[in-house]
């Protein structure tokens, strides 16, 4: 670091994205991307004619896209916020609703950016431990008097909280925002978006990166009360009002029109996930019962880090985490059937050599 960095950032541990090596061609099952391309409507929307307009600023209000999202999810226009990936909403939410005084609480095993934002914005946060079976203990989040942040389904476990438990958290923290990060909700979980009219403290965060095959476009959105959306807009217009580029706005709207295509992709991923569970069992793995587009798995035949390294050496990428509580596990993104069969063939090869 340079000598110019101010002292409060010198000990900041930045988020580590999934690796993107270029030294060889990999079967990429490490970053929870969709294995399916964007729909034809999305590709057509990003036309040469629109590319030629990149000399012009995009609509800072994102009006057309917000209208599409509001209609699709059955909410009012003022209940929608659009962002540069869901990470931007998370950043704004930590900035707007947490502090040294308010604090925040989130699971100790979850999306790594929660801790990063807590440190970045000097939030007095608590990391509640998961139970032995890696489920979230809802009692840790009742009457806490802090901003609550929960990924549902959780990552990297893939396990979900029930709507009943989420309502308990909302009911007992009426003076604090409860942020439910639903990045993986379209793969088996139950969304709580229908509760935003009932609870003015609920902030639901969604992304186009997973179920809508647009990780490279960087587009997210939030559903919440008008007042919470106004708060997020206050932060947006104080930092980067043109946060979504012209082409991403067009692609995001077109993806809503092509929702049947994306539902079919999600169904294919769910079917491949169930097939992959069966194959993992046959290979001697145990795994958590995922509601997401990945599986969190371990085996007694090889430790998690060694398995990850041997897979990588054989052209297959999965995600391994160094935290001692989960270091025996790897997170395996669900790819196409062909990609998963490659993973299993390489695994059989590795097991024959250990």
Secondary structure, DSSP 8 states (H G I E B T S, - for coil): --TTS-GGGTT-----------SS--EE-SS---SS---HHHHHHS-HHHHTTTTS---TT-HHHHHHHHHHHT--GGGEEEESHHHHHHHHHHHHH--TTT-EEEESSS-THHHHHHHHTT--EEEE---TTS---GGGGTT--SEEEEESS-TTT-----HHHHHHHHHT-TTS-EEEE-TTGGGT----GGGTTT-TTEEEEEESSSTTS-TTT--EEEEE-HHHHHHHHHHHTTT-S--S-HHHHHHHHHHHHTHHHHHHHHHHHHHHHHHHHHHHHHTTEEE---SSSEEEEEETTS-HHHHHHHHHHTTEE-EE---TTTTT-EEEE---HHHHHHHHHHHHHHHHH-
